[in-house]
Amino acid sequence: MGEVGHGAEASTVGVPHQQEATFEEAMQLDPNTLERINALKKAKNQAVQSDDYDEAQRLKEAIERLRSIGTHLA
């Protein structure tokens, strides 16, 4: 119980780390691409929670392709 000072850290336990766009993504990609990446991340996290790892892998690859294309377009 000596971890009272770590409230902010404790609140993120169990929360997927990549649901929202990272700062780097926000700086490199347009808002529409960021919105689509966030939607794909959410779907990927739901697939993982449902133990649908094939779908999660497919979504991960889609996110990577979209990042790559979005960066080149920007």
CHARMM internal coordinates of N, CA and C (Angstrom, degrees):
IC EDIT
DIST 1 N 1 CA 1.4379
DIST 1 CA 1 C 1.5117
ANGL 1 N 1 CA 1 C 111.32
DIST 1 C 2 N 1.3138
ANGL 1 CA 1 C 2 N 117.49
DIHE 1 N 1 CA 1 C 2 N 4.84
DIST 2 N 2 CA 1.4431
ANGL 1 C 2 N 2 CA 120.68
DIHE 1 CA 1 C 2 N 2 CA 179.52
DIST 2 CA 2 C 1.5102
ANGL 2 N 2 CA 2 C 112.48
DIHE 1 C 2 N 2 CA 2 C -79.80
DIST 2 C 3 N 1.3304
ANGL 2 CA 2 C 3 N 118.33
DIHE 2 N 2 CA 2 C 3 N 9.13
DIST 3 N 3 CA 1.4554
ANGL 2 C 3 N 3 CA 121.01
DIHE 2 CA 2 C 3 N 3 CA -177.54
DIST 3 CA 3 C 1.5158
ANGL 3 N 3 CA 3 C 112.59
DIHE 2 C 3 N 3 CA 3 C -103.91
DIST 3 C 4 N 1.2988
ANGL 3 CA 3 C 4 N 117.35
DIHE 3 N 3 CA 3 C 4 N 32.32
DIST 4 N 4 CA 1.4637
ANGL 3 C 4 N 4 CA 121.49
DIHE 3 CA 3 C 4 N 4 CA -179.65
DIST 4 CA 4 C 1.5182
ANGL 4 N 4 CA 4 C 110.89
DIHE 3 C 4 N 4 CA 4 C -61.83
DIST 4 C 5 N 1.2992
ANGL 4 CA 4 C 5 N 118.67
DIHE 4 N 4 CA 4 C 5 N -34.23
DIST 5 N 5 CA 1.4607
ANGL 4 C 5 N 5 CA 122.98
DIHE 4 CA 4 C 5 N 5 CA -178.35
DIST 5 CA 5 C 1.5113
ANGL 5 N 5 CA 5 C 113.54
DIHE 4 C 5 N 5 CA 5 C -72.66
DIST 5 C 6 N 1.3299
ANGL 5 CA 5 C 6 N 118.39
DIHE 5 N 5 CA 5 C 6 N -2.71
DIST 6 N 6 CA 1.4616
ANGL 5 C 6 N 6 CA 120.85
DIHE 5 CA 5 C 6 N 6 CA -177.12
DIST 6 CA 6 C 1.5181
ANGL 6 N 6 CA 6 C 111.89
DIHE 5 C 6 N 6 CA 6 C -106.70
DIST 6 C 7 N 1.3124
ANGL 6 CA 6 C 7 N 117.84
DIHE 6 N 6 CA 6 C 7 N 33.29
DIST 7 N 7 CA 1.4576
ANGL 6 C 7 N 7 CA 122.36
DIHE 6 CA 6 C 7 N 7 CA -177.11
DIST 7 CA 7 C 1.5159
ANGL 7 N 7 CA 7 C 113.53
DIHE 6 C 7 N 7 CA 7 C -58.96
DIST 7 C 8 N 1.3207
ANGL 7 CA 7 C 8 N 118.07
DIHE 7 N 7 CA 7 C 8 N -41.15
DIST 8 N 8 CA 1.4554
ANGL 7 C 8 N 8 CA 120.59
DIHE 7 CA 7 C 8 N 8 CA -178.56
DIST 8 CA 8 C 1.5142
ANGL 8 N 8 CA 8 C 110.54
DIHE 7 C 8 N 8 CA 8 C -65.82
DIST 8 C 9 N 1.3237
ANGL 8 CA 8 C 9 N 116.76
DIHE 8 N 8 CA 8 C 9 N -39.15
DIST 9 N 9 CA 1.4570
ANGL 8 C 9 N 9 CA 119.83
DIHE 8 CA 8 C 9 N 9 CA 178.89
DIST 9 CA 9 C 1.5163
ANGL 9 N 9 CA 9 C 110.67
DIHE 8 C 9 N 9 CA 9 C -68.88
DIST 9 C 10 N 1.3037
ANGL 9 CA 9 C 10 N 117.70
DIHE 9 N 9 CA 9 C 10 N -42.23
DIST 10 N 10 CA 1.4501
ANGL 9 C 10 N 10 CA 121.51
DIHE 9 CA 9 C 10 N 10 CA -177.69
DIST 10 CA 10 C 1.5256
ANGL 10 N 10 CA 10 C 111.14
DIHE 9 C 10 N 10 CA 10 C -63.90
DIST 10 C 11 N 1.3308
ANGL 10 CA 10 C 11 N 117.97
DIHE 10 N 10 CA 10 C 11 N -30.93
DIST 11 N 11 CA 1.4504
ANGL 10 C 11 N 11 CA 120.09
DIHE 10 CA 10 C 11 N 11 CA -178.28
DIST 11 CA 11 C 1.5245
ANGL 11 N 11 CA 11 C 112.42
DIHE 10 C 11 N 11 CA 11 C -71.30
DIST 11 C 12 N 1.3236
ANGL 11 CA 11 C 12 N 118.47
DIHE 11 N 11 CA 11 C 12 N -16.35
DIST 12 N 12 CA 1.4555
ANGL 11 C 12 N 12 CA 120.75
DIHE 11 CA 11 C 12 N 12 CA -179.65
DIST 12 CA 12 C 1.5249
ANGL 12 N 12 CA 12 C 112.48
DIHE 11 C 12 N 12 CA 12 C -96.42
DIST 12 C 13 N 1.3185
ANGL 12 CA 12 C 13 N 117.68
DIHE 12 N 12 CA 12 C 13 N -1.86
DIST 13 N 13 CA 1.4557
ANGL 12 C 13 N 13 CA 120.63
DIHE 12 CA 12 C 13 N 13 CA -179.73
DIST 13 CA 13 C 1.5150
ANGL 13 N 13 CA 13 C 108.64
DIHE 12 C 13 N 13 CA 13 C -65.39
DIST 13 C 14 N 1.3214
ANGL 13 CA 13 C 14 N 116.14
DIHE 13 N 13 CA 13 C 14 N 130.27
DIST 14 N 14 CA 1.4489
ANGL 13 C 14 N 14 CA 121.01
DIHE 13 CA 13 C 14 N 14 CA 178.85
DIST 14 CA 14 C 1.5213
ANGL 14 N 14 CA 14 C 114.24
DIHE 13 C 14 N 14 CA 14 C 84.83
DIST 14 C 15 N 1.3112
ANGL 14 CA 14 C 15 N 117.82
DIHE 14 N 14 CA 14 C 15 N -5.16
DIST 15 N 15 CA 1.4630
ANGL 14 C 15 N 15 CA 121.66
DIHE 14 CA 14 C 15 N 15 CA 178.80
DIST 15 CA 15 C 1.5188
ANGL 15 N 15 CA 15 C 108.03
DIHE 14 C 15 N 15 CA 15 C -94.49
DIST 15 C 16 N 1.3399
ANGL 15 CA 15 C 16 N 117.84
DIHE 15 N 15 CA 15 C 16 N 125.99
DIST 16 N 16 CA 1.4699
ANGL 15 C 16 N 16 CA 119.56
DIHE 15 CA 15 C 16 N 16 CA 178.60
DIST 16 CA 16 C 1.5198
ANGL 16 N 16 CA 16 C 110.56
DIHE 15 C 16 N 16 CA 16 C -55.91
DIST 16 C 17 N 1.3116
ANGL 16 CA 16 C 17 N 116.19
DIHE 16 N 16 CA 16 C 17 N 139.44
DIST 17 N 17 CA 1.4557
ANGL 16 C 17 N 17 CA 121.20
DIHE 16 CA 16 C 17 N 17 CA -174.03
DIST 17 CA 17 C 1.5224
ANGL 17 N 17 CA 17 C 113.54
DIHE 16 C 17 N 17 CA 17 C -79.05
DIST 17 C 18 N 1.3203
ANGL 17 CA 17 C 18 N 118.97
DIHE 17 N 17 CA 17 C 18 N -17.16
DIST 18 N 18 CA 1.4505
ANGL 17 C 18 N 18 CA 119.19
DIHE 17 CA 17 C 18 N 18 CA -173.13
DIST 18 CA 18 C 1.5161
ANGL 18 N 18 CA 18 C 112.98
DIHE 17 C 18 N 18 CA 18 C -118.55
DIST 18 C 19 N 1.3108
ANGL 18 CA 18 C 19 N 118.52
DIHE 18 N 18 CA 18 C 19 N 39.52
DIST 19 N 19 CA 1.4466
ANGL 18 C 19 N 19 CA 119.47
DIHE 18 CA 18 C 19 N 19 CA 177.85
DIST 19 CA 19 C 1.5205
ANGL 19 N 19 CA 19 C 111.35
DIHE 18 C 19 N 19 CA 19 C -76.93
DIST 19 C 20 N 1.2878
ANGL 19 CA 19 C 20 N 117.40
DIHE 19 N 19 CA 19 C 20 N -33.92
DIST 20 N 20 CA 1.4553
ANGL 19 C 20 N 20 CA 120.95
DIHE 19 CA 19 C 20 N 20 CA -179.58
DIST 20 CA 20 C 1.5231
ANGL 20 N 20 CA 20 C 109.53
DIHE 19 C 20 N 20 CA 20 C -107.50
DIST 20 C 21 N 1.3059
ANGL 20 CA 20 C 21 N 115.05
DIHE 20 N 20 CA 20 C 21 N 160.78
DIST 21 N 21 CA 1.4567
ANGL 20 C 21 N 21 CA 120.32
DIHE 20 CA 20 C 21 N 21 CA 179.14
DIST 21 CA 21 C 1.5235
ANGL 21 N 21 CA 21 C 110.31
DIHE 20 C 21 N 21 CA 21 C -64.35
DIST 21 C 22 N 1.2983
ANGL 21 CA 21 C 22 N 115.05
DIHE 21 N 21 CA 21 C 22 N 142.47
DIST 22 N 22 CA 1.4524
ANGL 21 C 22 N 22 CA 119.59
DIHE 21 CA 21 C 22 N 22 CA 175.65
DIST 22 CA 22 C 1.5253
ANGL 22 N 22 CA 22 C 108.89
DIHE 21 C 22 N 22 CA 22 C -77.44
DIST 22 C 23 N 1.3147
ANGL 22 CA 22 C 23 N 115.97
DIHE 22 N 22 CA 22 C 23 N 165.26
DIST 23 N 23 CA 1.4618
ANGL 22 C 23 N 23 CA 120.71
DIHE 22 CA 22 C 23 N 23 CA 178.56
DIST 23 CA 23 C 1.5263
ANGL 23 N 23 CA 23 C 110.36
DIHE 22 C 23 N 23 CA 23 C -58.53
DIST 23 C 24 N 1.3274
ANGL 23 CA 23 C 24 N 116.48
DIHE 23 N 23 CA 23 C 24 N -41.07
DIST 24 N 24 CA 1.4631
ANGL 23 C 24 N 24 CA 120.65
DIHE 23 CA 23 C 24 N 24 CA -179.60
DIST 24 CA 24 C 1.5264
ANGL 24 N 24 CA 24 C 110.69
DIHE 23 C 24 N 24 CA 24 C -61.87
DIST 24 C 25 N 1.3425
ANGL 24 CA 24 C 25 N 116.37
DIHE 24 N 24 CA 24 C 25 N -42.58
DIST 25 N 25 CA 1.4564
ANGL 24 C 25 N 25 CA 119.70
DIHE 24 CA 24 C 25 N 25 CA 178.45
DIST 25 CA 25 C 1.5201
ANGL 25 N 25 CA 25 C 110.61
DIHE 24 C 25 N 25 CA 25 C -63.11
DIST 25 C 26 N 1.3190
ANGL 25 CA 25 C 26 N 116.20
DIHE 25 N 25 CA 25 C 26 N -43.59
DIST 26 N 26 CA 1.4649
ANGL 25 C 26 N 26 CA 120.48
DIHE 25 CA 25 C 26 N 26 CA -178.86
DIST 26 CA 26 C 1.5212
ANGL 26 N 26 CA 26 C 111.38
DIHE 25 C 26 N 26 CA 26 C -61.07
DIST 26 C 27 N 1.3139
ANGL 26 CA 26 C 27 N 116.96
DIHE 26 N 26 CA 26 C 27 N -33.93
DIST 27 N 27 CA 1.4588
ANGL 26 C 27 N 27 CA 120.38
DIHE 26 CA 26 C 27 N 27 CA -179.04
DIST 27 CA 27 C 1.5302
ANGL 27 N 27 CA 27 C 112.24
DIHE 26 C 27 N 27 CA 27 C -79.35
DIST 27 C 28 N 1.3262
ANGL 27 CA 27 C 28 N 117.53
DIHE 27 N 27 CA 27 C 28 N -23.96
DIST 28 N 28 CA 1.4621
ANGL 27 C 28 N 28 CA 120.54
DIHE 27 CA 27 C 28 N 28 CA -173.57
DIST 28 CA 28 C 1.5218
ANGL 28 N 28 CA 28 C 114.42
DIHE 27 C 28 N 28 CA 28 C -103.22
DIST 28 C 29 N 1.3305
ANGL 28 CA 28 C 29 N 118.04
DIHE 28 N 28 CA 28 C 29 N -15.90
DIST 29 N 29 CA 1.4540
ANGL 28 C 29 N 29 CA 120.06
DIHE 28 CA 28 C 29 N 29 CA -171.74
DIST 29 CA 29 C 1.5258
ANGL 29 N 29 CA 29 C 111.58
DIHE 28 C 29 N 29 CA 29 C -122.77
DIST 29 C 30 N 1.3254
ANGL 29 CA 29 C 30 N 115.46
DIHE 29 N 29 CA 29 C 30 N 154.38
DIST 30 N 30 CA 1.4587
ANGL 29 C 30 N 30 CA 120.17
DIHE 29 CA 29 C 30 N 30 CA 178.37
DIST 30 CA 30 C 1.5419
ANGL 30 N 30 CA 30 C 109.56
DIHE 29 C 30 N 30 CA 30 C -76.40
DIST 30 C 31 N 1.3257
ANGL 30 CA 30 C 31 N 117.31
DIHE 30 N 30 CA 30 C 31 N 161.17
DIST 31 N 31 CA 1.4717
ANGL 30 C 31 N 31 CA 121.14
DIHE 30 CA 30 C 31 N 31 CA -175.99
DIST 31 CA 31 C 1.5314
ANGL 31 N 31 CA 31 C 114.06
DIHE 30 C 31 N 31 CA 31 C -58.27
DIST 31 C 32 N 1.3176
ANGL 31 CA 31 C 32 N 118.33
DIHE 31 N 31 CA 31 C 32 N -37.25
DIST 32 N 32 CA 1.4688
ANGL 31 C 32 N 32 CA 120.53
DIHE 31 CA 31 C 32 N 32 CA 179.59
DIST 32 CA 32 C 1.5188
ANGL 32 N 32 CA 32 C 111.61
DIHE 31 C 32 N 32 CA 32 C -65.84
DIST 32 C 33 N 1.3186
ANGL 32 CA 32 C 33 N 116.80
DIHE 32 N 32 CA 32 C 33 N -41.13
DIST 33 N 33 CA 1.4525
ANGL 32 C 33 N 33 CA 120.72
DIHE 32 CA 32 C 33 N 33 CA 178.07
DIST 33 CA 33 C 1.5186
ANGL 33 N 33 CA 33 C 110.38
DIHE 32 C 33 N 33 CA 33 C -66.34
DIST 33 C 34 N 1.3260
ANGL 33 CA 33 C 34 N 117.17
DIHE 33 N 33 CA 33 C 34 N -41.66
DIST 34 N 34 CA 1.4668
ANGL 33 C 34 N 34 CA 120.99
DIHE 33 CA 33 C 34 N 34 CA 177.48
DIST 34 CA 34 C 1.5283
ANGL 34 N 34 CA 34 C 111.19
DIHE 33 C 34 N 34 CA 34 C -60.52
DIST 34 C 35 N 1.3187
ANGL 34 CA 34 C 35 N 116.22
DIHE 34 N 34 CA 34 C 35 N -41.84
DIST 35 N 35 CA 1.4657
ANGL 34 C 35 N 35 CA 120.68
DIHE 34 CA 34 C 35 N 35 CA 179.46
DIST 35 CA 35 C 1.5272
ANGL 35 N 35 CA 35 C 110.64
DIHE 34 C 35 N 35 CA 35 C -61.90
DIST 35 C 36 N 1.3150
ANGL 35 CA 35 C 36 N 116.39
DIHE 35 N 35 CA 35 C 36 N -42.98
DIST 36 N 36 CA 1.4773
ANGL 35 C 36 N 36 CA 120.76
DIHE 35 CA 35 C 36 N 36 CA 179.98
DIST 36 CA 36 C 1.5286
ANGL 36 N 36 CA 36 C 110.55
DIHE 35 C 36 N 36 CA 36 C -67.16
DIST 36 C 37 N 1.3278
ANGL 36 CA 36 C 37 N 117.76
DIHE 36 N 36 CA 36 C 37 N -40.91
DIST 37 N 37 CA 1.4653
ANGL 36 C 37 N 37 CA 121.27
DIHE 36 CA 36 C 37 N 37 CA 178.24
DIST 37 CA 37 C 1.5256
ANGL 37 N 37 CA 37 C 109.74
DIHE 36 C 37 N 37 CA 37 C -61.99
DIST 37 C 38 N 1.3230
ANGL 37 CA 37 C 38 N 117.56
DIHE 37 N 37 CA 37 C 38 N -43.56
DIST 38 N 38 CA 1.4610
ANGL 37 C 38 N 38 CA 120.51
DIHE 37 CA 37 C 38 N 38 CA 178.87
DIST 38 CA 38 C 1.5243
ANGL 38 N 38 CA 38 C 111.40
DIHE 37 C 38 N 38 CA 38 C -61.99
DIST 38 C 39 N 1.3299
ANGL 38 CA 38 C 39 N 117.32
DIHE 38 N 38 CA 38 C 39 N -39.81
DIST 39 N 39 CA 1.4650
ANGL 38 C 39 N 39 CA 120.76
DIHE 38 CA 38 C 39 N 39 CA 178.15
DIST 39 CA 39 C 1.5273
ANGL 39 N 39 CA 39 C 110.68
DIHE 38 C 39 N 39 CA 39 C -65.18
DIST 39 C 40 N 1.3222
ANGL 39 CA 39 C 40 N 116.86
DIHE 39 N 39 CA 39 C 40 N -40.72
DIST 40 N 40 CA 1.4587
ANGL 39 C 40 N 40 CA 120.79
DIHE 39 CA 39 C 40 N 40 CA 178.23
DIST 40 CA 40 C 1.5265
ANGL 40 N 40 CA 40 C 111.54
DIHE 39 C 40 N 40 CA 40 C -66.55
DIST 40 C 41 N 1.3319
ANGL 40 CA 40 C 41 N 117.08
DIHE 40 N 40 CA 40 C 41 N -38.81
DIST 41 N 41 CA 1.4658
ANGL 40 C 41 N 41 CA 120.63
DIHE 40 CA 40 C 41 N 41 CA 177.45
DIST 41 CA 41 C 1.5254
ANGL 41 N 41 CA 41 C 110.76
DIHE 40 C 41 N 41 CA 41 C -62.97
DIST 41 C 42 N 1.3204
ANGL 41 CA 41 C 42 N 115.96
DIHE 41 N 41 CA 41 C 42 N -41.50
DIST 42 N 42 CA 1.4631
ANGL 41 C 42 N 42 CA 119.86
DIHE 41 CA 41 C 42 N 42 CA 179.13
DIST 42 CA 42 C 1.5258
ANGL 42 N 42 CA 42 C 110.27
DIHE 41 C 42 N 42 CA 42 C -63.87
DIST 42 C 43 N 1.3209
ANGL 42 CA 42 C 43 N 116.61
DIHE 42 N 42 CA 42 C 43 N -44.46
DIST 43 N 43 CA 1.4648
ANGL 42 C 43 N 43 CA 120.60
DIHE 42 CA 42 C 43 N 43 CA 178.51
DIST 43 CA 43 C 1.5263
ANGL 43 N 43 CA 43 C 111.16
DIHE 42 C 43 N 43 CA 43 C -63.47
DIST 43 C 44 N 1.3357
ANGL 43 CA 43 C 44 N 116.51
DIHE 43 N 43 CA 43 C 44 N -38.30
DIST 44 N 44 CA 1.4683
ANGL 43 C 44 N 44 CA 120.39
DIHE 43 CA 43 C 44 N 44 CA 178.53
DIST 44 CA 44 C 1.5195
ANGL 44 N 44 CA 44 C 110.58
DIHE 43 C 44 N 44 CA 44 C -64.39
DIST 44 C 45 N 1.3176
ANGL 44 CA 44 C 45 N 117.08
DIHE 44 N 44 CA 44 C 45 N -43.89
DIST 45 N 45 CA 1.4636
ANGL 44 C 45 N 45 CA 120.67
DIHE 44 CA 44 C 45 N 45 CA 178.93
DIST 45 CA 45 C 1.5191
ANGL 45 N 45 CA 45 C 111.21
DIHE 44 C 45 N 45 CA 45 C -63.01
DIST 45 C 46 N 1.3349
ANGL 45 CA 45 C 46 N 117.23
DIHE 45 N 45 CA 45 C 46 N -38.39
DIST 46 N 46 CA 1.4618
ANGL 45 C 46 N 46 CA 120.57
DIHE 45 CA 45 C 46 N 46 CA 177.35
DIST 46 CA 46 C 1.5290
ANGL 46 N 46 CA 46 C 110.65
DIHE 45 C 46 N 46 CA 46 C -65.99
DIST 46 C 47 N 1.3282
ANGL 46 CA 46 C 47 N 116.68
DIHE 46 N 46 CA 46 C 47 N -38.53
DIST 47 N 47 CA 1.4663
ANGL 46 C 47 N 47 CA 120.39
DIHE 46 CA 46 C 47 N 47 CA 178.14
DIST 47 CA 47 C 1.5317
ANGL 47 N 47 CA 47 C 110.57
DIHE 46 C 47 N 47 CA 47 C -63.68
DIST 47 C 48 N 1.3306
ANGL 47 CA 47 C 48 N 116.67
DIHE 47 N 47 CA 47 C 48 N -41.66
DIST 48 N 48 CA 1.4669
ANGL 47 C 48 N 48 CA 120.52
DIHE 47 CA 47 C 48 N 48 CA 178.26
DIST 48 CA 48 C 1.5260
ANGL 48 N 48 CA 48 C 110.04
DIHE 47 C 48 N 48 CA 48 C -63.05
DIST 48 C 49 N 1.3282
ANGL 48 CA 48 C 49 N 116.57
DIHE 48 N 48 CA 48 C 49 N -44.38
DIST 49 N 49 CA 1.4622
ANGL 48 C 49 N 49 CA 120.01
DIHE 48 CA 48 C 49 N 49 CA 179.84
DIST 49 CA 49 C 1.5268
ANGL 49 N 49 CA 49 C 111.37
DIHE 48 C 49 N 49 CA 49 C -63.21
DIST 49 C 50 N 1.3320
ANGL 49 CA 49 C 50 N 117.28
DIHE 49 N 49 CA 49 C 50 N -28.31
DIST 50 N 50 CA 1.4636
ANGL 49 C 50 N 50 CA 121.92
DIHE 49 CA 49 C 50 N 50 CA 178.77
DIST 50 CA 50 C 1.5244
ANGL 50 N 50 CA 50 C 111.90
DIHE 49 C 50 N 50 CA 50 C -89.97
DIST 50 C 51 N 1.3254
ANGL 50 CA 50 C 51 N 116.58
DIHE 50 N 50 CA 50 C 51 N 6.13
DIST 51 N 51 CA 1.4668
ANGL 50 C 51 N 51 CA 122.98
DIHE 50 CA 50 C 51 N 51 CA -178.19
DIST 51 CA 51 C 1.5290
ANGL 51 N 51 CA 51 C 112.89
DIHE 50 C 51 N 51 CA 51 C 60.99
DIST 51 C 52 N 1.3196
ANGL 51 CA 51 C 52 N 117.45
DIHE 51 N 51 CA 51 C 52 N 28.26
DIST 52 N 52 CA 1.4615
ANGL 51 C 52 N 52 CA 122.68
DIHE 51 CA 51 C 52 N 52 CA 176.60
DIST 52 CA 52 C 1.5280
ANGL 52 N 52 CA 52 C 107.85
DIHE 51 C 52 N 52 CA 52 C -98.24
DIST 52 C 53 N 1.3218
ANGL 52 CA 52 C 53 N 114.56
DIHE 52 N 52 CA 52 C 53 N 77.59
DIST 53 N 53 CA 1.4650
ANGL 52 C 53 N 53 CA 119.87
DIHE 52 CA 52 C 53 N 53 CA -171.85
DIST 53 CA 53 C 1.5240
ANGL 53 N 53 CA 53 C 113.11
DIHE 52 C 53 N 53 CA 53 C -72.85
DIST 53 C 54 N 1.3219
ANGL 53 CA 53 C 54 N 117.58
DIHE 53 N 53 CA 53 C 54 N -26.87
DIST 54 N 54 CA 1.4682
ANGL 53 C 54 N 54 CA 119.28
DIHE 53 CA 53 C 54 N 54 CA 175.80
DIST 54 CA 54 C 1.5297
ANGL 54 N 54 CA 54 C 110.18
DIHE 53 C 54 N 54 CA 54 C -65.26
DIST 54 C 55 N 1.3221
ANGL 54 CA 54 C 55 N 115.99
DIHE 54 N 54 CA 54 C 55 N -44.06
DIST 55 N 55 CA 1.4664
ANGL 54 C 55 N 55 CA 120.39
DIHE 54 CA 54 C 55 N 55 CA 178.02
DIST 55 CA 55 C 1.5268
ANGL 55 N 55 CA 55 C 110.63
DIHE 54 C 55 N 55 CA 55 C -66.01
DIST 55 C 56 N 1.3265
ANGL 55 CA 55 C 56 N 117.00
DIHE 55 N 55 CA 55 C 56 N -40.46
DIST 56 N 56 CA 1.4639
ANGL 55 C 56 N 56 CA 120.66
DIHE 55 CA 55 C 56 N 56 CA 178.51
DIST 56 CA 56 C 1.5283
ANGL 56 N 56 CA 56 C 110.42
DIHE 55 C 56 N 56 CA 56 C -60.98
DIST 56 C 57 N 1.3217
ANGL 56 CA 56 C 57 N 116.99
DIHE 56 N 56 CA 56 C 57 N -40.88
DIST 57 N 57 CA 1.4685
ANGL 56 C 57 N 57 CA 121.02
DIHE 56 CA 56 C 57 N 57 CA 178.69
DIST 57 CA 57 C 1.5222
ANGL 57 N 57 CA 57 C 110.49
DIHE 56 C 57 N 57 CA 57 C -65.52
DIST 57 C 58 N 1.3302
ANGL 57 CA 57 C 58 N 116.74
DIHE 57 N 57 CA 57 C 58 N -42.16
DIST 58 N 58 CA 1.4624
ANGL 57 C 58 N 58 CA 120.97
DIHE 57 CA 57 C 58 N 58 CA 179.14
DIST 58 CA 58 C 1.5330
ANGL 58 N 58 CA 58 C 110.30
DIHE 57 C 58 N 58 CA 58 C -61.97
DIST 58 C 59 N 1.3233
ANGL 58 CA 58 C 59 N 116.28
DIHE 58 N 58 CA 58 C 59 N -42.60
DIST 59 N 59 CA 1.4632
ANGL 58 C 59 N 59 CA 120.56
DIHE 58 CA 58 C 59 N 59 CA 179.21
DIST 59 CA 59 C 1.5218
ANGL 59 N 59 CA 59 C 111.43
DIHE 58 C 59 N 59 CA 59 C -67.85
DIST 59 C 60 N 1.3213
ANGL 59 CA 59 C 60 N 117.09
DIHE 59 N 59 CA 59 C 60 N -38.03
DIST 60 N 60 CA 1.4641
ANGL 59 C 60 N 60 CA 120.64
DIHE 59 CA 59 C 60 N 60 CA 177.49
DIST 60 CA 60 C 1.5306
ANGL 60 N 60 CA 60 C 110.20
DIHE 59 C 60 N 60 CA 60 C -60.49
DIST 60 C 61 N 1.3263
ANGL 60 CA 60 C 61 N 116.37
DIHE 60 N 60 CA 60 C 61 N -43.88
DIST 61 N 61 CA 1.4594
ANGL 60 C 61 N 61 CA 120.25
DIHE 60 CA 60 C 61 N 61 CA 179.06
DIST 61 CA 61 C 1.5269
ANGL 61 N 61 CA 61 C 111.25
DIHE 60 C 61 N 61 CA 61 C -65.67
DIST 61 C 62 N 1.3297
ANGL 61 CA 61 C 62 N 116.92
DIHE 61 N 61 CA 61 C 62 N -36.84
DIST 62 N 62 CA 1.4699
ANGL 61 C 62 N 62 CA 120.43
DIHE 61 CA 61 C 62 N 62 CA 177.63
DIST 62 CA 62 C 1.5217
ANGL 62 N 62 CA 62 C 110.31
DIHE 61 C 62 N 62 CA 62 C -64.60
DIST 62 C 63 N 1.3324
ANGL 62 CA 62 C 63 N 117.01
DIHE 62 N 62 CA 62 C 63 N -40.42
DIST 63 N 63 CA 1.4685
ANGL 62 C 63 N 63 CA 121.53
DIHE 62 CA 62 C 63 N 63 CA 178.09
DIST 63 CA 63 C 1.5276
ANGL 63 N 63 CA 63 C 109.68
DIHE 62 C 63 N 63 CA 63 C -61.78
DIST 63 C 64 N 1.3204
ANGL 63 CA 63 C 64 N 116.82
DIHE 63 N 63 CA 63 C 64 N -44.83
DIST 64 N 64 CA 1.4690
ANGL 63 C 64 N 64 CA 120.53
DIHE 63 CA 63 C 64 N 64 CA -179.31
DIST 64 CA 64 C 1.5217
ANGL 64 N 64 CA 64 C 111.27
DIHE 63 C 64 N 64 CA 64 C -63.78
DIST 64 C 65 N 1.3419
ANGL 64 CA 64 C 65 N 117.17
DIHE 64 N 64 CA 64 C 65 N -41.35
DIST 65 N 65 CA 1.4746
ANGL 64 C 65 N 65 CA 120.40
DIHE 64 CA 64 C 65 N 65 CA 178.26
DIST 65 CA 65 C 1.5253
ANGL 65 N 65 CA 65 C 110.76
DIHE 64 C 65 N 65 CA 65 C -64.34
DIST 65 C 66 N 1.3242
ANGL 65 CA 65 C 66 N 115.98
DIHE 65 N 65 CA 65 C 66 N -43.53
DIST 66 N 66 CA 1.4655
ANGL 65 C 66 N 66 CA 120.09
DIHE 65 CA 65 C 66 N 66 CA -179.32
DIST 66 CA 66 C 1.5241
ANGL 66 N 66 CA 66 C 111.13
DIHE 65 C 66 N 66 CA 66 C -64.41
DIST 66 C 67 N 1.3322
ANGL 66 CA 66 C 67 N 117.42
DIHE 66 N 66 CA 66 C 67 N -40.12
DIST 67 N 67 CA 1.4691
ANGL 66 C 67 N 67 CA 120.25
DIHE 66 CA 66 C 67 N 67 CA 176.31
DIST 67 CA 67 C 1.5249
ANGL 67 N 67 CA 67 C 110.55
DIHE 66 C 67 N 67 CA 67 C -60.58
DIST 67 C 68 N 1.3142
ANGL 67 CA 67 C 68 N 116.18
DIHE 67 N 67 CA 67 C 68 N -46.22
DIST 68 N 68 CA 1.4546
ANGL 67 C 68 N 68 CA 120.94
DIHE 67 CA 67 C 68 N 68 CA -178.00
DIST 68 CA 68 C 1.5292
ANGL 68 N 68 CA 68 C 111.39
DIHE 67 C 68 N 68 CA 68 C -62.76
DIST 68 C 69 N 1.3039
ANGL 68 CA 68 C 69 N 116.49
DIHE 68 N 68 CA 68 C 69 N -47.91
DIST 69 N 69 CA 1.4697
ANGL 68 C 69 N 69 CA 120.81
DIHE 68 CA 68 C 69 N 69 CA 179.75
DIST 69 CA 69 C 1.5173
ANGL 69 N 69 CA 69 C 110.50
DIHE 68 C 69 N 69 CA 69 C -65.57
DIST 69 C 70 N 1.3353
ANGL 69 CA 69 C 70 N 116.75
DIHE 69 N 69 CA 69 C 70 N -44.26
DIST 70 N 70 CA 1.4602
ANGL 69 C 70 N 70 CA 120.79
DIHE 69 CA 69 C 70 N 70 CA 179.85
DIST 70 CA 70 C 1.5107
ANGL 70 N 70 CA 70 C 113.30
DIHE 69 C 70 N 70 CA 70 C -60.88
DIST 70 C 71 N 1.3170
ANGL 70 CA 70 C 71 N 116.38
DIHE 70 N 70 CA 70 C 71 N -38.85
DIST 71 N 71 CA 1.4635
ANGL 70 C 71 N 71 CA 120.84
DIHE 70 CA 70 C 71 N 71 CA 178.14
DIST 71 CA 71 C 1.5191
ANGL 71 N 71 CA 71 C 110.68
DIHE 70 C 71 N 71 CA 71 C -65.45
DIST 71 C 72 N 1.3213
ANGL 71 CA 71 C 72 N 116.96
DIHE 71 N 71 CA 71 C 72 N -41.63
DIST 72 N 72 CA 1.4694
ANGL 71 C 72 N 72 CA 119.85
DIHE 71 CA 71 C 72 N 72 CA 179.43
DIST 72 CA 72 C 1.5250
ANGL 72 N 72 CA 72 C 111.41
DIHE 71 C 72 N 72 CA 72 C -67.16
DIST 72 C 73 N 1.3207
ANGL 72 CA 72 C 73 N 116.55
DIHE 72 N 72 CA 72 C 73 N -36.57
DIST 73 N 73 CA 1.4672
ANGL 72 C 73 N 73 CA 119.56
DIHE 72 CA 72 C 73 N 73 CA 179.86
DIST 73 CA 73 C 1.5286
ANGL 73 N 73 CA 73 C 111.64
DIHE 72 C 73 N 73 CA 73 C -69.97
DIST 73 C 74 N 1.3217
ANGL 73 CA 73 C 74 N 115.79
DIHE 73 N 73 CA 73 C 74 N -35.53
DIST 74 N 74 CA 1.4619
ANGL 73 C 74 N 74 CA 119.06
DIHE 73 CA 73 C 74 N 74 CA -179.93
DIST 74 CA 74 C 1.5085
ANGL 74 N 74 CA 74 C 110.02
DIHE 73 C 74 N 74 CA 74 C -68.20
END
COOR INIT
IC SEED 1 N 1 CA 1 C
IC BUILD
